[in-house]
Amino acid sequence: MTDLSIREARASDLEAIIRLHEEDELGSHGDLWSEETRPAYEAAFAAIARSPENRLFVALDGDEIVGTFQLTFIPNLTGRGALRVKVESVKVKAVRRSGGIGARMIAFAEGYAREQGARAMELTSNKTRKDAHRFYERLDFARSHEGFKKKL
């Protein structure tokens, strides 16, 4: 990791971002970059870009996209109106994992969230992702809630 930088994602980064998600065997969201799926990803990217509550980032080593994550800012009435940030879709290129990229991305996310006034940072992780859980615990995240999902 010679020249890692993190910046907001651009439309031209979209294929590389989806390719990172394609590598995810545990999440199995069925992500696949193709001419058939491209319009759905472009629409989602455009919606994220328009939303003042969302930021999509990429981590670059030189010109190569090696990671991505999304931040969603959530105003809340609890905690005396505390602003929270949810970290989503954290991915590091498979061949580059365990090299510090993920930790740098999360540190960047935390700093960015603090600058925006967030007082809490949260994320969810699939129960099968034991390595990810150890990673987040090393970064001082605590297992504080039990999550639920329902497909619609």
N, C-alpha and C positions, 0 to 999 in steps of 0.2 A: 504494500500500500504506500505508494510513493507520493501521490499528489491528490489525496482525497478532498473533494469539495462537495458541498451540498447546496442545491438551489431548487427553486420552484420548477416543477415540470413544465415542459412546453409540449405543444401538440406534436411536434416532431419526435418527441421521446416516447410516444404512445406504444408503438410496436415493441420497443425494448422493455417497457414496463410490463406489458402483457406477457412477454416471453419469460420474465422473472416469475410471474404467477403460474405459467404453464409448468414450471419445474416443481411446483408444490404438490407432492404426492399425498401428504397427510390431509391437506385442506380439501382436496378433491372438489373444487368448485366447477370443474369442467372448463376452465379457461383455456382458450385456444385462439391464437391469432390466425385469421384467414380472411379471404375476401368476403365470405358470408358473415363472419362475426364482427368485422371491422366497423360497420355502421353503429352497432350497439355500443362498442367501446368509445367511438368518437362522440356519440351522444352523451354518454356518461362523463367523459372527460370535459365536454363543453358545460355540462351542468355543474360539475365541480368547479371549473374555472369561473363561472358566473356567481357562485355562492360566496358571499362574504364570510361565511362561517367555516369554509373548507379550504384547506391548502394541501396540495399534492406535491411531494418533493422527490427528487432523485439524488442519489449519491453517485459521484463520478470519480473514477481513478483515471486521471488524464481525460480522455474523451470517451471512455467506456462507462456505460451505466452499469453499476454493480449493486445498486440497492434502490429501494423505494419505500415510502411510507406516506400515509395520509393523516392529517390532523383535522378534527372537527371540533369546533368551539361550541360549548353548550352553556347558555345562560341558565342560571338555576335560582329558584326562590329559596332553597335551603342553604344553609351555611351563610346566612345573611346576604344572599344574592351572589354567592361565589360563582365565578366563571370557571368551568371545568373544560378540559380538553381530552378528547378521546383519540387514542392512537390506533390506527387501523392499517391493515394490509401491509405489515412490515415484511419486507422480503429482501434477502441478500442473495446474489447469484450463488448457486450451489457450490461451484468450485472455489468460491472466495469466502465461504463461511469459516468461522472460528479464527478470523484474522483481524478482528477489531472493528470491522465496518459497521456491524449492528450497534455496537456500543457507541460509536461516534454518531450514528444516526439518532439514537435515543438521546444522547447528550445534547445534540443540536435541537431536537424536538423540545426537550425540557427548557432550554434557554429561550427558544422562540416563544413557547407558551408563556413563560414568565414575562417576557417583554410585552406580550399581549394582555397581561393582567390575570392570567389563569392562576388559580390557587390550588388546583388539584389536577393530576394527570391520571388517566385510567386506560385500561386496555383489556381485551378478552383474548384468551388463547385456548384453542381446542384442547380438551382434556388429554388427547393422545400425544401432545407435543411436550414430552418430558424435558428434552434438551432446551426448548424455548422457555419452559417454566424455570429451569435452573438459571438460564441467562437473565431473565427478568428479575429474579430474586437477587442475583449478584448486583443488579443495578438498583437495589433498594425498593423494588415494588413488593407490596405485601398482598397476600391472598386474603382479601377482605370480604368478598361477596360470592355468592353462588349465582351463576348466570342461567338464563333460560332463553330459548329461541323457539319460534314457531314459523314454519314456512307458510307463506301466503300465496 
